[in-house]
């Protein structure tokens, strides 16, 4: 069972914000596997199969800063020990990447992302795969929190949509060929 967690904030007010790009990827994946999200505990979950692999897609319904609670519950329900997280990938926004650029990582610190920090704190490890989608830096004078919680439109939305498409391809590659292959293929600059 592959667990794919997209980070974001629950509710319509946040649906079109940069901070919810992880949810956007999961919605695209759910459409691809023809599954629908249903509430289960602290997450909206969708299940299905892709390339012969069973998947659970999860959108935590805690706010971003408490994402670890939902991920901890998800792993417990799936019977997965936090020591063996090879079947988990977490998808989230990243301020340090250009808009729409993606980067996969096998592990690492939170990099200032409070959702990732919460997951690391709850699981007691940073050894889980991440797929980061660049949302760019805020304009001079704007706080990062304000920037990521603003709705995205225009050219930025187009770039993020392209990033979401690449992210879906990267997840498909991770599922079928493994993390190392996905990193080699998708961590390059987009053409």
N, C-alpha and C positions, 0 to 999 in steps of 0.2 A: 504494500500500500504506500503510495507516494502522497505526502501531505504538502499542499501548496497553500501558503498563508499570504494573503495580501493585506497590507496595513492601510488603515484609513480611519476616519471618524464616522460614526453612524449618523444617519439623518439627512434629509434632503438639503439642508443648509450647507452641508459640506460636500455634496456629491460631485460638484464640478470644480473642486479646488485641487491645487497641486498636491496637497497632502494625501489625497485619495487615489492617486495614480495606481497604487497597489490593488485597490478595488477594481479599477478599470480593467486591469489585466485579467483578474479573475472572472469578471463578467464576460470578457472575450473568450476565455477558456471554457466557461460554462456553456456558452453558445456553441462552441465547437464540438463539445461532447454531448450536446443536447440535454443539458441538465438544468435544474432550477434550484435556487437557494431556498432553504427552509431553516427556520430557527431551531437550533439545538444547543442548549446551554448558553454559553457566552458568545457563540458564533452563529453566523448564517453559514450553512454548509451545503455544498452540492457534491454529489458523487457520480462517478461514471468511469469509463475506460477510455484510454488513449493509447494507441499503438500497442495494445495488448496488456497494458498496465492499469491496475485499479488506482483511482485517484480520489482524494478528498480535497476539495477546494474550501477554504475557510476565510471568512471576513469577520474578524473580531468585532463585536458590538459593544465592547468597552471603548472608552475614548483612547486615543493613540497612546497616551502616557501609561495606560494600564494594559497594554497589549499582551504582556507576559502572562497575566491571569488567564486570558482566553487560550493562549498557546499551551500553557501548562495543562489546562483542562482537556484540550484537544489531544495532547500526547498521552495523557492518562486514559482517556476513553479508547484510544487506539492501542493501548498496551505497549507504548514505545518508551524505552528508557532514555532519559536525557543524555546518557553517555553514548548512545548509538543513534546519531541523528542524520545518518546518510540519506534517509528518505524524506527529509524536511528541507524545504526552501522557503524563505521569507522574502516577499517582494515589497519594496518601499521606495519612497521618494528620496532624492539626494540633492542637496543644495550645491555640492561641490562639482557636480557634473553638468556639462552644457545641456540645455533643454533637449530632451529626446534621446540623449546618449544613454546607453545601458552598460552596466558592468556587473559581472558575476564575481563573487568572492566565496572561498571555501569556509572562511571564519574571520574573526577580527573583532575589534572593539566597536563601540556604538557610533563613533564618529560624530557625536553631538546629536544623534537621532534618539529622541526619548522613547519611541516605540521599541527600537532595538535594545536600548538600555534596559527597559522593563523586561524584555524577553530574557536577556542575559541574566538579570537579577533573579528572576523566577526559576529559570532552568539551572542556574549555577554554572553555566558554561557559555563560551562564545563559539563553540564548534558546531555551527550550523551554516548551511549555504545561504547566501543572500543574492538577490537580483535587485540591483539599484537602478532606478530610472532618474536621470538628471532632470531637475526642474529649474536649474540656473540659480544665480544669486539675485537677491532682491536689489532694486534700485537704491542708489545712495540715499541714505536718510530713512529708509523703510526697515522696520524690524523684521527679522526672519519669520517670526510667528505670524505677523500680519500678512506677509507675502505668501506663505504656503497655504493660508486659510482663505485667500481671495479666489473667486471664480476665475478660470482661465478662458480666454477667448482669442480669436484672431490667429495670427501667425504662431503664437506660443501653443495654442491648442492643436494646430496642425502638426507642429513638431512633436508634441506629446503623443498625439495619435499614432504618428510614425514610430515613436519609441515603444508604445504599447504593442504595436504589430511585431516589432523586433523582439520584444520581451516574450510574447507568445511563442515565437519561433525558438527563442532561447530555452524556454521551459520545455518545449517539445524535444529539443536536442538533449537537454538534461535528462529527461525521462528515458529516451531511447539510446543515447550514446554515453551518458555520464557527464559529471561536472567538468572534468578536465577538458574534454572535447568541446563542451559548450563554452568554457572560458576561452579556449584558443580561438574559437570561431567568432564569438560575439564581443569580446573585449577590445576588438580593433575599432578604430574610428569608422563611423558609417561612411559608405561610398557617396 
